Amino acid sequence: MSEWIKCSEQMPEDFEDVLATDGNEVCLGFYFEDDNERPVWGTYPTCPFCDGEITHWMPLPEPPHQ
């Protein structure tokens, strides 16, 4: 499985589904830059647990092959 990636080092591709964390909880989310090139994180559904700033992300694991 992939390792967590620091947001300060690299961001995912725009609108790529990833696992995201604020250091306390993990949510399914996506990242994009708005029209003013500001970073924006969204989660599915809106994650009530990730109240803090997203600090790390990782690609989703591959599904089972059976």
mmCIF file of the N, C-alpha and C atoms, coordinates in Angstrom:
data_MODEL
# 
_entry.id   MODEL 
# 
loop_
_atom_site.group_PDB 
_atom_site.id 
_atom_site.type_symbol 
_atom_site.label_atom_id 
_atom_site.label_alt_id 
_atom_site.label_comp_id 
_atom_site.label_asym_id 
_atom_site.label_entity_id 
_atom_site.label_seq_id 
_atom_site.pdbx_PDB_ins_code 
_atom_site.Cartn_x 
_atom_site.Cartn_y 
_atom_site.Cartn_z 
_atom_site.occupancy 
_atom_site.B_iso_or_equiv 
_atom_site.pdbx_formal_charge 
_atom_site.auth_seq_id 
_atom_site.auth_comp_id 
_atom_site.auth_asym_id 
_atom_site.auth_atom_id 
_atom_site.pdbx_PDB_model_num 
ATOM 1   N N  . MET A 1 1  ? 0.846   -1.182  0.000   1.00 0.00 ? 1  MET A N  1 
ATOM 2   C CA . MET A 1 1  ? 0.000   0.000   0.000   1.00 0.00 ? 1  MET A CA 1 
ATOM 3   C C  . MET A 1 1  ? 0.884   1.236   0.000   1.00 0.00 ? 1  MET A C  1 
ATOM 4   N N  . SER A 1 2  ? 0.352   2.314   -0.503  1.00 0.00 ? 2  SER A N  1 
ATOM 5   C CA . SER A 1 2  ? 1.091   3.566   -0.586  1.00 0.00 ? 2  SER A CA 1 
ATOM 6   C C  . SER A 1 2  ? 1.322   4.159   0.793   1.00 0.00 ? 2  SER A C  1 
ATOM 7   N N  . GLU A 1 3  ? 2.284   5.037   0.853   1.00 0.00 ? 3  GLU A N  1 
ATOM 8   C CA . GLU A 1 3  ? 2.568   5.784   2.079   1.00 0.00 ? 3  GLU A CA 1 
ATOM 9   C C  . GLU A 1 3  ? 1.827   7.119   2.030   1.00 0.00 ? 3  GLU A C  1 
ATOM 10  N N  . TRP A 1 4  ? 1.606   7.716   3.189   1.00 0.00 ? 4  TRP A N  1 
ATOM 11  C CA . TRP A 1 4  ? 0.994   9.034   3.252   1.00 0.00 ? 4  TRP A CA 1 
ATOM 12  C C  . TRP A 1 4  ? 1.948   10.060  2.640   1.00 0.00 ? 4  TRP A C  1 
ATOM 13  N N  . ILE A 1 5  ? 1.392   11.000  1.890   1.00 0.00 ? 5  ILE A N  1 
ATOM 14  C CA . ILE A 1 5  ? 2.162   12.054  1.242   1.00 0.00 ? 5  ILE A CA 1 
ATOM 15  C C  . ILE A 1 5  ? 1.801   13.384  1.896   1.00 0.00 ? 5  ILE A C  1 
ATOM 16  N N  . LYS A 1 6  ? 2.815   14.145  2.305   1.00 0.00 ? 6  LYS A N  1 
ATOM 17  C CA . LYS A 1 6  ? 2.578   15.446  2.925   1.00 0.00 ? 6  LYS A CA 1 
ATOM 18  C C  . LYS A 1 6  ? 2.070   16.425  1.869   1.00 0.00 ? 6  LYS A C  1 
ATOM 19  N N  . CYS A 1 7  ? 1.016   17.152  2.205   1.00 0.00 ? 7  CYS A N  1 
ATOM 20  C CA . CYS A 1 7  ? 0.477   18.151  1.285   1.00 0.00 ? 7  CYS A CA 1 
ATOM 21  C C  . CYS A 1 7  ? 1.501   19.240  0.989   1.00 0.00 ? 7  CYS A C  1 
ATOM 22  N N  . SER A 1 8  ? 2.387   19.506  1.935   1.00 0.00 ? 8  SER A N  1 
ATOM 23  C CA . SER A 1 8  ? 3.405   20.530  1.718   1.00 0.00 ? 8  SER A CA 1 
ATOM 24  C C  . SER A 1 8  ? 4.448   20.089  0.698   1.00 0.00 ? 8  SER A C  1 
ATOM 25  N N  . GLU A 1 9  ? 4.507   18.783  0.401   1.00 0.00 ? 9  GLU A N  1 
ATOM 26  C CA . GLU A 1 9  ? 5.486   18.263  -0.550  1.00 0.00 ? 9  GLU A CA 1 
ATOM 27  C C  . GLU A 1 9  ? 4.889   17.979  -1.921  1.00 0.00 ? 9  GLU A C  1 
ATOM 28  N N  . GLN A 1 10 ? 3.618   17.543  -1.962  1.00 0.00 ? 10 GLN A N  1 
ATOM 29  C CA . GLN A 1 10 ? 2.995   17.197  -3.235  1.00 0.00 ? 10 GLN A CA 1 
ATOM 30  C C  . GLN A 1 10 ? 1.492   17.125  -3.049  1.00 0.00 ? 10 GLN A C  1 
ATOM 31  N N  . MET A 1 11 ? 0.754   17.577  -4.059  1.00 0.00 ? 11 MET A N  1 
ATOM 32  C CA . MET A 1 11 ? -0.702  17.479  -4.031  1.00 0.00 ? 11 MET A CA 1 
ATOM 33  C C  . MET A 1 11 ? -1.146  16.473  -5.089  1.00 0.00 ? 11 MET A C  1 
ATOM 34  N N  . PRO A 1 12 ? -2.313  15.862  -4.894  1.00 0.00 ? 12 PRO A N  1 
ATOM 35  C CA . PRO A 1 12 ? -2.816  14.937  -5.915  1.00 0.00 ? 12 PRO A CA 1 
ATOM 36  C C  . PRO A 1 12 ? -3.247  15.701  -7.164  1.00 0.00 ? 12 PRO A C  1 
ATOM 37  N N  . GLU A 1 13 ? -3.502  14.959  -8.242  1.00 0.00 ? 13 GLU A N  1 
ATOM 38  C CA . GLU A 1 13 ? -4.056  15.565  -9.450  1.00 0.00 ? 13 GLU A CA 1 
ATOM 39  C C  . GLU A 1 13 ? -5.437  16.137  -9.132  1.00 0.00 ? 13 GLU A C  1 
ATOM 40  N N  . ASP A 1 14 ? -5.833  17.181  -9.825  1.00 0.00 ? 14 ASP A N  1 
ATOM 41  C CA . ASP A 1 14 ? -7.153  17.772  -9.618  1.00 0.00 ? 14 ASP A CA 1 
ATOM 42  C C  . ASP A 1 14 ? -8.249  16.714  -9.771  1.00 0.00 ? 14 ASP A C  1 
ATOM 43  N N  . PHE A 1 15 ? -9.139  16.669  -8.806  1.00 0.00 ? 15 PHE A N  1 
ATOM 44  C CA . PHE A 1 15 ? -10.330 15.814  -8.771  1.00 0.00 ? 15 PHE A CA 1 
ATOM 45  C C  . PHE A 1 15 ? -10.027 14.316  -8.731  1.00 0.00 ? 15 PHE A C  1 
ATOM 46  N N  . GLU A 1 16 ? -8.790  13.936  -8.398  1.00 0.00 ? 16 GLU A N  1 
ATOM 47  C CA . GLU A 1 16 ? -8.446  12.519  -8.208  1.00 0.00 ? 16 GLU A CA 1 
ATOM 48  C C  . GLU A 1 16 ? -8.956  12.089  -6.834  1.00 0.00 ? 16 GLU A C  1 
ATOM 49  N N  . ASP A 1 17 ? -9.711  10.987  -6.778  1.00 0.00 ? 17 ASP A N  1 
ATOM 50  C CA . ASP A 1 17 ? -10.167 10.469  -5.489  1.00 0.00 ? 17 ASP A CA 1 
ATOM 51  C C  . ASP A 1 17 ? -8.975  9.906   -4.724  1.00 0.00 ? 17 ASP A C  1 
ATOM 52  N N  . VAL A 1 18 ? -8.837  10.338  -3.465  1.00 0.00 ? 18 VAL A N  1 
ATOM 53  C CA . VAL A 1 18 ? -7.731  9.909   -2.610  1.00 0.00 ? 18 VAL A CA 1 
ATOM 54  C C  . VAL A 1 18 ? -8.232  9.747   -1.180  1.00 0.00 ? 18 VAL A C  1 
ATOM 55  N N  . LEU A 1 19 ? -7.425  9.118   -0.348  1.00 0.00 ? 19 LEU A N  1 
ATOM 56  C CA . LEU A 1 19 ? -7.654  9.150   1.090   1.00 0.00 ? 19 LEU A CA 1 
ATOM 57  C C  . LEU A 1 19 ? -6.985  10.410  1.610   1.00 0.00 ? 19 LEU A C  1 
ATOM 58  N N  . ALA A 1 20 ? -7.680  11.150  2.471   1.00 0.00 ? 20 ALA A N  1 
ATOM 59  C CA . ALA A 1 20 ? -7.151  12.398  3.006   1.00 0.00 ? 20 ALA A CA 1 
ATOM 60  C C  . ALA A 1 20 ? -7.292  12.374  4.520   1.00 0.00 ? 20 ALA A C  1 
ATOM 61  N N  . THR A 1 21 ? -6.346  13.015  5.214   1.00 0.00 ? 21 THR A N  1 
ATOM 62  C CA . THR A 1 21 ? -6.415  13.065  6.676   1.00 0.00 ? 21 THR A CA 1 
ATOM 63  C C  . THR A 1 21 ? -6.004  14.433  7.203   1.00 0.00 ? 21 THR A C  1 
ATOM 64  N N  . ASP A 1 22 ? -6.599  14.774  8.334   1.00 0.00 ? 22 ASP A N  1 
ATOM 65  C CA . ASP A 1 22 ? -6.197  15.984  9.048   1.00 0.00 ? 22 ASP A CA 1 
ATOM 66  C C  . ASP A 1 22 ? -5.282  15.607  10.216  1.00 0.00 ? 22 ASP A C  1 
ATOM 67  N N  . GLY A 1 23 ? -4.856  14.357  10.261  1.00 0.00 ? 23 GLY A N  1 
ATOM 68  C CA . GLY A 1 23 ? -4.007  13.871  11.340  1.00 0.00 ? 23 GLY A CA 1 
ATOM 69  C C  . GLY A 1 23 ? -4.779  13.151  12.426  1.00 0.00 ? 23 GLY A C  1 
ATOM 70  N N  . ASN A 1 24 ? -6.106  13.270  12.383  1.00 0.00 ? 24 ASN A N  1 
ATOM 71  C CA . ASN A 1 24 ? -6.953  12.603  13.367  1.00 0.00 ? 24 ASN A CA 1 
ATOM 72  C C  . ASN A 1 24 ? -7.893  11.587  12.731  1.00 0.00 ? 24 ASN A C  1 
ATOM 73  N N  . GLU A 1 25 ? -8.505  11.965  11.626  1.00 0.00 ? 25 GLU A N  1 
ATOM 74  C CA . GLU A 1 25 ? -9.482  11.119  10.941  1.00 0.00 ? 25 GLU A CA 1 
ATOM 75  C C  . GLU A 1 25 ? -9.078  10.963  9.478   1.00 0.00 ? 25 GLU A C  1 
ATOM 76  N N  . VAL A 1 26 ? -9.589  9.918   8.842   1.00 0.00 ? 26 VAL A N  1 
ATOM 77  C CA . VAL A 1 26 ? -9.329  9.655   7.424   1.00 0.00 ? 26 VAL A CA 1 
ATOM 78  C C  . VAL A 1 26 ? -10.652 9.706   6.677   1.00 0.00 ? 26 VAL A C  1 
ATOM 79  N N  . CYS A 1 27 ? -10.660 10.404  5.537   1.00 0.00 ? 27 CYS A N  1 
ATOM 80  C CA . CYS A 1 27 ? -11.854 10.538  4.706   1.00 0.00 ? 27 CYS A CA 1 
ATOM 81  C C  . CYS A 1 27 ? -11.502 10.267  3.250   1.00 0.00 ? 27 CYS A C  1 
ATOM 82  N N  . LEU A 1 28 ? -12.502 9.897   2.480   1.00 0.00 ? 28 LEU A N  1 
ATOM 83  C CA . LEU A 1 28 ? -12.363 9.829   1.034   1.00 0.00 ? 28 LEU A CA 1 
ATOM 84  C C  . LEU A 1 28 ? -12.574 11.245  0.525   1.00 0.00 ? 28 LEU A C  1 
ATOM 85  N N  . GLY A 1 29 ? -11.613 11.738  -0.274  1.00 0.00 ? 29 GLY A N  1 
ATOM 86  C CA . GLY A 1 29 ? -11.737 13.115  -0.728  1.00 0.00 ? 29 GLY A CA 1 
ATOM 87  C C  . GLY A 1 29 ? -11.093 13.356  -2.069  1.00 0.00 ? 29 GLY A C  1 
ATOM 88  N N  . PHE A 1 30 ? -11.097 14.624  -2.461  1.00 0.00 ? 30 PHE A N  1 
ATOM 89  C CA . PHE A 1 30 ? -10.476 15.056  -3.709  1.00 0.00 ? 30 PHE A CA 1 
ATOM 90  C C  . PHE A 1 30 ? -9.957  16.471  -3.521  1.00 0.00 ? 30 PHE A C  1 
ATOM 91  N N  . TYR A 1 31 ? -9.036  16.866  -4.381  1.00 0.00 ? 31 TYR A N  1 
ATOM 92  C CA . TYR A 1 31 ? -8.384  18.161  -4.308  1.00 0.00 ? 31 TYR A CA 1 
ATOM 93  C C  . TYR A 1 31 ? -8.516  18.864  -5.648  1.00 0.00 ? 31 TYR A C  1 
ATOM 94  N N  . PHE A 1 32 ? -8.587  20.187  -5.626  1.00 0.00 ? 32 PHE A N  1 
ATOM 95  C CA . PHE A 1 32 ? -8.498  20.980  -6.853  1.00 0.00 ? 32 PHE A CA 1 
ATOM 96  C C  . PHE A 1 32 ? -8.110  22.404  -6.488  1.00 0.00 ? 32 PHE A C  1 
ATOM 97  N N  . GLU A 1 33 ? -7.679  23.158  -7.478  1.00 0.00 ? 33 GLU A N  1 
ATOM 98  C CA . GLU A 1 33 ? -7.406  24.580  -7.283  1.00 0.00 ? 33 GLU A CA 1 
ATOM 99  C C  . GLU A 1 33 ? -8.569  25.356  -7.887  1.00 0.00 ? 33 GLU A C  1 
ATOM 100 N N  . ASP A 1 34 ? -9.087  26.346  -7.134  1.00 0.00 ? 34 ASP A N  1 
ATOM 101 C CA . ASP A 1 34 ? -10.214 27.130  -7.639  1.00 0.00 ? 34 ASP A CA 1 
ATOM 102 C C  . ASP A 1 34 ? -9.744  28.113  -8.714  1.00 0.00 ? 34 ASP A C  1 
ATOM 103 N N  . ASP A 1 35 ? -10.645 28.949  -9.188  1.00 0.00 ? 35 ASP A N  1 
ATOM 104 C CA . ASP A 1 35 ? -10.329 29.887  -10.268 1.00 0.00 ? 35 ASP A CA 1 
ATOM 105 C C  . ASP A 1 35 ? -9.217  30.870  -9.898  1.00 0.00 ? 35 ASP A C  1 
ATOM 106 N N  . ASN A 1 36 ? -9.009  31.072  -8.601  1.00 0.00 ? 36 ASN A N  1 
ATOM 107 C CA . ASN A 1 36 ? -7.942  31.960  -8.133  1.00 0.00 ? 36 ASN A CA 1 
ATOM 108 C C  . ASN A 1 36 ? -6.691  31.187  -7.720  1.00 0.00 ? 36 ASN A C  1 
ATOM 109 N N  . GLU A 1 37 ? -6.628  29.908  -8.135  1.00 0.00 ? 37 GLU A N  1 
ATOM 110 C CA . GLU A 1 37 ? -5.503  29.013  -7.842  1.00 0.00 ? 37 GLU A CA 1 
ATOM 111 C C  . GLU A 1 37 ? -5.296  28.786  -6.348  1.00 0.00 ? 37 GLU A C  1 
ATOM 112 N N  . ARG A 1 38 ? -6.394  28.849  -5.577  1.00 0.00 ? 38 ARG A N  1 
ATOM 113 C CA . ARG A 1 38 ? -6.339  28.518  -4.150  1.00 0.00 ? 38 ARG A CA 1 
ATOM 114 C C  . ARG A 1 38 ? -6.661  27.045  -3.977  1.00 0.00 ? 38 ARG A C  1 
ATOM 115 N N  . PRO A 1 39 ? -5.963  26.358  -3.075  1.00 0.00 ? 39 PRO A N  1 
ATOM 116 C CA . PRO A 1 39 ? -6.234  24.928  -2.876  1.00 0.00 ? 39 PRO A CA 1 
ATOM 117 C C  . PRO A 1 39 ? -7.576  24.698  -2.179  1.00 0.00 ? 39 PRO A C  1 
ATOM 118 N N  . VAL A 1 40 ? -8.304  23.700  -2.663  1.00 0.00 ? 40 VAL A N  1 
ATOM 119 C CA . VAL A 1 40 ? -9.607  23.344  -2.098  1.00 0.00 ? 40 VAL A CA 1 
ATOM 120 C C  . VAL A 1 40 ? -9.653  21.834  -1.932  1.00 0.00 ? 40 VAL A C  1 
ATOM 121 N N  . TRP A 1 41 ? -10.117 21.361  -0.763  1.00 0.00 ? 41 TRP A N  1 
ATOM 122 C CA . TRP A 1 41 ? -10.350 19.946  -0.530  1.00 0.00 ? 41 TRP A CA 1 
ATOM 123 C C  . TRP A 1 41 ? -11.841 19.714  -0.399  1.00 0.00 ? 41 TRP A C  1 
ATOM 124 N N  . GLY A 1 42 ? -12.327 18.651  -1.008  1.00 0.00 ? 42 GLY A N  1 
ATOM 125 C CA . GLY A 1 42 ? -13.701 18.213  -0.830  1.00 0.00 ? 42 GLY A CA 1 
ATOM 126 C C  . GLY A 1 42 ? -13.678 16.779  -0.343  1.00 0.00 ? 42 GLY A C  1 
ATOM 127 N N  . THR A 1 43 ? -14.720 16.368  0.370   1.00 0.00 ? 43 THR A N  1 
ATOM 128 C CA . THR A 1 43 ? -14.795 14.995  0.865   1.00 0.00 ? 43 THR A CA 1 
ATOM 129 C C  . THR A 1 43 ? -16.165 14.416  0.541   1.00 0.00 ? 43 THR A C  1 
ATOM 130 N N  . TYR A 1 44 ? -16.249 13.088  0.500   1.00 0.00 ? 44 TYR A N  1 
ATOM 131 C CA . TYR A 1 44 ? -17.494 12.367  0.199   1.00 0.00 ? 44 TYR A CA 1 
ATOM 132 C C  . TYR A 1 44 ? -17.965 11.630  1.433   1.00 0.00 ? 44 TYR A C  1 
ATOM 133 N N  . PRO A 1 45 ? -19.217 11.679  1.840   1.00 0.00 ? 45 PRO A N  1 
ATOM 134 C CA . PRO A 1 45 ? -19.923 12.957  1.760   1.00 0.00 ? 45 PRO A CA 1 
ATOM 135 C C  . PRO A 1 45 ? -19.154 13.948  2.596   1.00 0.00 ? 45 PRO A C  1 
ATOM 136 N N  . THR A 1 46 ? -19.631 15.139  2.745   1.00 0.00 ? 46 THR A N  1 
ATOM 137 C CA . THR A 1 46 ? -18.885 16.118  3.541   1.00 0.00 ? 46 THR A CA 1 
ATOM 138 C C  . THR A 1 46 ? -18.507 15.468  4.855   1.00 0.00 ? 46 THR A C  1 
ATOM 139 N N  . CYS A 1 47 ? -17.231 15.388  5.098   1.00 0.00 ? 47 CYS A N  1 
ATOM 140 C CA . CYS A 1 47 ? -16.703 14.636  6.244   1.00 0.00 ? 47 CYS A CA 1 
ATOM 141 C C  . CYS A 1 47 ? -16.862 15.448  7.533   1.00 0.00 ? 47 CYS A C  1 
ATOM 142 N N  . PRO A 1 48 ? -17.717 14.992  8.444   1.00 0.00 ? 48 PRO A N  1 
ATOM 143 C CA . PRO A 1 48 ? -17.882 15.736  9.691   1.00 0.00 ? 48 PRO A CA 1 
ATOM 144 C C  . PRO A 1 48 ? -16.690 15.558  10.630  1.00 0.00 ? 48 PRO A C  1 
ATOM 145 N N  . PHE A 1 49 ? -15.808 14.615  10.316  1.00 0.00 ? 49 PHE A N  1 
ATOM 146 C CA . PHE A 1 49 ? -14.693 14.330  11.203  1.00 0.00 ? 49 PHE A CA 1 
ATOM 147 C C  . PHE A 1 49 ? -13.469 15.174  10.892  1.00 0.00 ? 49 PHE A C  1 
ATOM 148 N N  . CYS A 1 50 ? -13.208 15.437  9.619   1.00 0.00 ? 50 CYS A N  1 
ATOM 149 C CA . CYS A 1 50 ? -12.016 16.195  9.228   1.00 0.00 ? 50 CYS A CA 1 
ATOM 150 C C  . CYS A 1 50 ? -12.285 17.684  9.372   1.00 0.00 ? 50 CYS A C  1 
ATOM 151 N N  . ASP A 1 51 ? -12.307 18.150  10.611  1.00 0.00 ? 51 ASP A N  1 
ATOM 152 C CA . ASP A 1 51 ? -12.576 19.560  10.880  1.00 0.00 ? 51 ASP A CA 1 
ATOM 153 C C  . ASP A 1 51 ? -11.331 20.411  10.667  1.00 0.00 ? 51 ASP A C  1 
ATOM 154 N N  . GLY A 1 52 ? -10.172 19.776  10.767  1.00 0.00 ? 52 GLY A N  1 
ATOM 155 C CA . GLY A 1 52 ? -8.928  20.523  10.613  1.00 0.00 ? 52 GLY A CA 1 
ATOM 156 C C  . GLY A 1 52 ? -8.487  20.564  9.166   1.00 0.00 ? 52 GLY A C  1 
ATOM 157 N N  . GLU A 1 53 ? -7.356  21.158  8.935   1.00 0.00 ? 53 GLU A N  1 
ATOM 158 C CA . GLU A 1 53 ? -6.782  21.256  7.602   1.00 0.00 ? 53 GLU A CA 1 
ATOM 159 C C  . GLU A 1 53 ? -6.244  19.898  7.166   1.00 0.00 ? 53 GLU A C  1 
ATOM 160 N N  . ILE A 1 54 ? -6.491  19.520  5.922   1.00 0.00 ? 54 ILE A N  1 
ATOM 161 C CA . ILE A 1 54 ? -5.946  18.276  5.391   1.00 0.00 ? 54 ILE A CA 1 
ATOM 162 C C  . ILE A 1 54 ? -4.436  18.423  5.317   1.00 0.00 ? 54 ILE A C  1 
ATOM 163 N N  . THR A 1 55 ? -3.720  17.484  5.933   1.00 0.00 ? 55 THR A N  1 
ATOM 164 C CA . THR A 1 55 ? -2.256  17.574  6.000   1.00 0.00 ? 55 THR A CA 1 
ATOM 165 C C  . THR A 1 55 ? -1.557  16.526  5.155   1.00 0.00 ? 55 THR A C  1 
ATOM 166 N N  . HIS A 1 56 ? -2.218  15.375  4.913   1.00 0.00 ? 56 HIS A N  1 
ATOM 167 C CA . HIS A 1 56 ? -1.625  14.265  4.176   1.00 0.00 ? 56 HIS A CA 1 
ATOM 168 C C  . HIS A 1 56 ? -2.683  13.607  3.304   1.00 0.00 ? 56 HIS A C  1 
ATOM 169 N N  . TRP A 1 57 ? -2.226  12.932  2.257   1.00 0.00 ? 57 TRP A N  1 
ATOM 170 C CA . TRP A 1 57 ? -3.127  12.190  1.385   1.00 0.00 ? 57 TRP A CA 1 
ATOM 171 C C  . TRP A 1 57 ? -2.391  10.964  0.857   1.00 0.00 ? 57 TRP A C  1 
ATOM 172 N N  . MET A 1 58 ? -3.156  10.016  0.322   1.00 0.00 ? 58 MET A N  1 
ATOM 173 C CA . MET A 1 58 ? -2.555  8.855   -0.345  1.00 0.00 ? 58 MET A CA 1 
ATOM 174 C C  . MET A 1 58 ? -3.515  8.362   -1.419  1.00 0.00 ? 58 MET A C  1 
ATOM 175 N N  . PRO A 1 59 ? -2.970  7.763   -2.477  1.00 0.00 ? 59 PRO A N  1 
ATOM 176 C CA . PRO A 1 59 ? -3.838  7.192   -3.514  1.00 0.00 ? 59 PRO A CA 1 
ATOM 177 C C  . PRO A 1 59 ? -4.699  6.079   -2.934  1.00 0.00 ? 59 PRO A C  1 
ATOM 178 N N  . LEU A 1 60 ? -5.838  5.841   -3.561  1.00 0.00 ? 60 LEU A N  1 
ATOM 179 C CA . LEU A 1 60 ? -6.682  4.728   -3.152  1.00 0.00 ? 60 LEU A CA 1 
ATOM 180 C C  . LEU A 1 60 ? -5.995  3.420   -3.484  1.00 0.00 ? 60 LEU A C  1 
ATOM 181 N N  . PRO A 1 61 ? -6.187  2.393   -2.667  1.00 0.00 ? 61 PRO A N  1 
ATOM 182 C CA . PRO A 1 61 ? -5.591  1.087   -2.979  1.00 0.00 ? 61 PRO A CA 1 
ATOM 183 C C  . PRO A 1 61 ? -6.283  0.470   -4.186  1.00 0.00 ? 61 PRO A C  1 
ATOM 184 N N  . GLU A 1 62 ? -5.613  -0.457  -4.825  1.00 0.00 ? 62 GLU A N  1 
ATOM 185 C CA . GLU A 1 62 ? -6.200  -1.208  -5.930  1.00 0.00 ? 62 GLU A CA 1 
ATOM 186 C C  . GLU A 1 62 ? -7.291  -2.122  -5.377  1.00 0.00 ? 62 GLU A C  1 
ATOM 187 N N  . PRO A 1 63 ? -8.375  -2.329  -6.124  1.00 0.00 ? 63 PRO A N  1 
ATOM 188 C CA . PRO A 1 63 ? -9.400  -3.268  -5.657  1.00 0.00 ? 63 PRO A CA 1 
ATOM 189 C C  . PRO A 1 63 ? -8.905  -4.706  -5.754  1.00 0.00 ? 63 PRO A C  1 
ATOM 190 N N  . PRO A 1 64 ? -9.555  -5.630  -5.064  1.00 0.00 ? 64 PRO A N  1 
ATOM 191 C CA . PRO A 1 64 ? -9.159  -7.035  -5.153  1.00 0.00 ? 64 PRO A CA 1 
ATOM 192 C C  . PRO A 1 64 ? -9.272  -7.541  -6.580  1.00 0.00 ? 64 PRO A C  1 
ATOM 193 N N  . HIS A 1 65 ? -8.454  -8.504  -6.934  1.00 0.00 ? 65 HIS A N  1 
ATOM 194 C CA . HIS A 1 65 ? -8.439  -9.062  -8.283  1.00 0.00 ? 65 HIS A CA 1 
ATOM 195 C C  . HIS A 1 65 ? -8.944  -10.510 -8.271  1.00 0.00 ? 65 HIS A C  1 
ATOM 196 N N  . GLN A 1 66 ? -10.196 -10.717 -7.876  1.00 0.00 ? 66 GLN A N  1 
ATOM 197 C CA . GLN A 1 66 ? -10.769 -12.056 -7.874  1.00 0.00 ? 66 GLN A CA 1 
ATOM 198 C C  . GLN A 1 66 ? -12.172 -12.033 -8.350  1.00 0.00 ? 66 GLN A C  1 
# 
